[in-house]
Amino acid sequence: MLGPCGVPDIPPPTLKGVARSNDEVEAVLQEYADLIAITGGDAFKARAYEKAARAIGGHPGDVSRLDAKELREISGVGRSIADKVVEYLRTGTIDVVEERRAAIPAGVRELITIPTLGPKKALTLYEELHVSSVAELAEAIRADRLHDLKGFGRKTQENLQHGIDLMAQAGSRIPLHIAMDPAEEIVAELSRLTGCVQCTYAGSLRRVKESVGDIDVLVAAERSDPFMAALGELPTTAEVIAHGRKKTSIRTVQGVQVDLRVLPPDSWGAGLQYFTGSKAHNIRTRTIAVRSGLKLSEYGLFEMESGRSVASRTEEEVYARLGLPWIPPTLREDRGEIEAALRGELPDVVTERDIRGDLHTHTDLTDGLAPLEEMVSAAAARGYRYYAVTDHAPDLYMQRMTDEKALAQRARVRALDRAHRGMRLLHGTELNIGPDGEVDWPDEFLAGFDLCVASLHSHFGLGRRAMTQRLVRACEHPRVNIIGHPTTRRIGKRPGVDADWDEVFAACARTGTALEVNAQPERLDLGDEDILRAKEFGVVFAVNSDAHAVPHLGQLRYGVGTAQRGWLTAGDVINTWPLTRLRRFLRKARAA
């Protein structure tokens, strides 16, 4: 259930270390696409660079190891783009990107980071109102200067203001997956040093929160100096903020602050418990200690009067001396875990080892980046017992899905069934939930799929009542098995839709429709608080990667962490079930 040092069982993704070069190239190509759009350039060219950016970001190999010819073998990467990628990897810049940057004020480029504000509207604001920063846009909205601009009606202005508010709320918070990369790299480097007894990350990252303020790294060692010095010299370190014997803080090249603390080995358990948090959870454990005549700190649990240490080496030891079982880090938010522990009712939370298959994935038939055979092979390498392919249905018109394409894919899926380590394949689809709750394809065609995921992809601004009815109707559809990324949120970019979620949760429980915990780190949808609420209604869940490329399959660990934060057990998650039980669930009749 747990990895080393009591860290939740969320192992690093496969191909770790590949992502950094790929992510950097993806970002610069996406920026170039945006710059082309901002300056009114060729829309086809902008889309080509956007497509190439996605392809490189999802490529399973390290693009920094490829030459121009090998880069052109990646779908969507032509000669011109490959040459620019080589230029960037060699010099750290691309001349044409720098030229476009120089032609546009930095503030205008900043504007397109606002949720709901695209390049064309950003250009209009700059040309018509000379708005060139987020602050200037906020002031223009307050002064009602946008009312005469075409395409900037009251609803658009409200959406822009909400986007600005989202950015302000996010502040300096770092998305979970962005923080995880440097944390794992630093832990790996420090663990190799002579004298390291234990090393791991702690804080909100260990609790698998959707975003973190900074990264806490702990080392157990007799001497701190070698570790403090090594941290400052790592390739990922951009600057040393503070250097000391007990704590050193650095900023990484990605701008993330990392705080390193070195503890005596005898204090490891107490230190890990203390620096994992949360603050509210720690207040509760310290209160329990005080009531027992004890004092709890990062160095151990001590008798108040004598100062004698009574527990410190392991977290299990510390919790046991407080009269508690060990509490998984993902539950330590003071949301009832202390009371449940005292009653002996802590959940045995789901782990990645419990997951038998992934029920929401895509291929290059629609908007995925890898062919069916590659996705299936990668899924088998993860040890799955079963795996579902769920490409988009025809109402998502830009994907150009047809009946014929779906049936041809089904034949390929059936041919590959059991071909990889006996893994069973399910042919599914991701349906679009229309404004009135209708879905793509008639019932008789849907009957041929093994499972159907139904998701919202448009009309996010419907009123609360209409949105609720839309989701409930989808739940009631006899062929819909899972509601995908239910709230549609994009963390820090787009809020979830407005609906009466209690009514939706009740409909899911009544109709036997699972709710997805989408593991894409920018989604994590449902979020942990919604999971907790839905579970009260008796809902079951599917923890899926929604992978659009081979590396995305490894993101499942973020969904598992979110499921743990929602107190889910393996029994609550349908893709931990044996295939025979899962198939019964997928065939189950639904009440109208």
DABELWO-V323319 format. One line per field, one symbol per residue. ss: DSSP state (~ for helix, > for strand, _ for the rest). phi: phi as a letter, one per 30 degrees, with the letter a starting at -180 (. if undefined). burial: b if it has 24 or more other ideal C-beta (glycine too) atoms within 12 Angstrom, else e. A space follows every 10 residues. Layout:
BEGIN
ss: ???
phi: ???
burial: ???
END
This chain:
BEGIN
ss: _>_~~~_>__ ________~~ ~~~~~~~~~~ ~~~~~~~~__ __~~~~~~~~ ~~~~~~~___ __~~~__~~~ ~_______~~ ~~~~~~~~~~ ~___~~~~~~ ~~~__~~~~~ ~_______~~ ~~~~~~~~~_ ___~~~~~~~ ~~________ ___~~~~~~~ ~~~~~~~~~~ ___>>~~~~~ ~~~~~~~~~~ ~______>>> >_~~~~____ >>__>>>>>> ____~~~~~~ ~~~___>>>> >>____>>>> >>____>>>> >>>_~~~~~~ ~~~~~~__~~ ~~~~~~~~~~ ~__>>>>__> >>>_____>> >___~~~~~~ ~_______~~ ~_____~~~~ ~~~_____>_ _~~~__>>__ >_________ _~~~~~~~~~ ~____>>>>> >>____~~~_ __~~~~~~~~ ~~~~~~____ ___>>>>>>> >>________ __~~~~____ >>>>>_____ ___~~~~~~~ ~~~~~~____ _>>>_____> ___>______ ~~~~~~~~~~ ~__>>>>>__ ____>__~~~ ~~~~~~____ >>>>__>__~ ~~~~~~~~~~ ~~~~~___>~ ~~>~~~__~~ ~~~~~~~___ __
phi: .bdeiidedb ddddiejddd dddddedddd ddeddddedi dddddddddd ddeddddcdd cdddcccedd ddddeiccdd dedddddddd cibbeddddd eddbeedddd edddeicded ddddddddch dbaddddedd dddhdcdcdd ibdedddddd dddddddddd hcdceedddd eddddddddd ddddjdcbaa cbiddddhdd bbdaccccbc adcceddddd edcdeddcac dabadcbbbb cdddicdbcc bccdedcedd ddddddided dddddddddd dcibbcbdcl cbdddciddc aadbdedddd ddibddceed cdbhcjdddd dddicddddd bddddcacca bbbddbcdcb dedddddddd ddiddbaccb ddcdddeddh dbedddddde ddddddeidc hiddcccbac dcddecjdbd ideddddddd abcbbdbahd cededddddd ddddedddcd cbcdgedidb eibbddddbd dddddddddd cicdcdcdde ddchbddddd dedddddidc bbcbdhdcae ddeddedddd dddddcidce ddcddcdeed ddddddcedc dd
burial: bbeebbbbbb bbbbbebbbb bbbbbbbbbb bbbbbbbbbe beeebbebbb bbbbbbbbbb bebbebeeee bbebbbbeee bbebbbbbbe eeebebbeeb beebeeebbb bbbbbbbbbb bbbbbbeebe bbbbebbbeb beeeebeebe ebeeebbebb bbbbebbeeb eebbbbbbbb bbbbbbbebb bebeebbbbb bbbbbbbbbb bbbbbbbbbb beebebbbeb bbebebbeeb eeeeebbbbb bbebebbbbb bbbbbebbbb bbbbbbbbee bbebbbebbe eeebbbbbbb bbeeeeeebb bbbbbbbbbe bbebbbbbbb bbbebebbee beeeebbbbb bbebbbbbbb bbbbbbbbbb ebebbbbbbb ebbbbbbbbb bbbbbbeebe beeeebeebb ebbeebbeeb eebbbbbbbb bbbbbebbbb beeeebeebb bbbbbbbeeb eeeeeebbbb bbbbbbbbbb bbbbbbbbbb bbbbbbbebe bebbbbbbbe bbbbbbbbbb bbbbbbbbbb bbbbbebebb bbbbbbbbbb bbbbbbbbbb bbbbbbbbbb ebbbbbbebe ebeebbeeeb ee
END
